[in-house]
Amino acid sequence: MSKLWAFIVVIVAIVIAVLAILLPQTALKPIFVITTFFDVMIPILAVGALIKYLSCCSKSKSCE
């Protein structure tokens, strides 16, 4: 299942890259909205994961 998931992600990435090259700039507006969403979301999730790791993970406790 893991290899299938990785294959699907790679295919989707290649399709989006080809569309970004072939389509005019106005047709790519929905893709830019999605990338802006991830540009904002990923650092917030990373900081949340770091705070969770620093606050609850130690040798005596386990993160749940």
N, C-alpha and C positions, 0 to 999 in steps of 0.2 A: 504494500500500500504506500509506503514511503517513497519508493522509486516512481510510482505512478504520479503521486502528488508533485514531486520535483519535476517530472516530465511535463505535466500540465502547466506548472508555473513558468517553466522555460518557454514553452510554446506561446503562452499568453504574452510574455515579455517580448518575444520576437515579433509577434503580430502587432503589438502596440508600437514597437520601434519602426516597423515597416510602414505602418499607417502614419506615423509622425513624419516620415520622410516624404511619403507620396501625397498626403492630403494638404490642402491649403490651410493657412493659419487659422482662419475662422472656423473651420470644421473641427479643429482640435480643442476648442474651448472647453468641452466637457472633460477631456483628459487633463487639462490644466487645473480644473476645479478639484479633480480627484488627487492630483499630485500635491496641490496646496493643502488639502485636508491631511494627507499623510505627512507633509513637511511640518505641520503643526502638531499632529497627534504623536508621532514617534518620540520626540524629545520629552513630552509630558509623561508618556508611559515609561520611558527610560528612567526619569527622575523618580517616579513612583516605585519602580522596581528596586532602584538603588536605596531609597529610603526604607523600603520593606526589608531588604537584605541587611542593611546596617542596623536596623532597630530590633530585628527578631532572630537573626542567625548568629548563633555562637555555638561553642562546643557543648554547652549544657542544654540548649534549646534547639528545637527543630522548627523550621518555617512551614506553616500550613496555610 
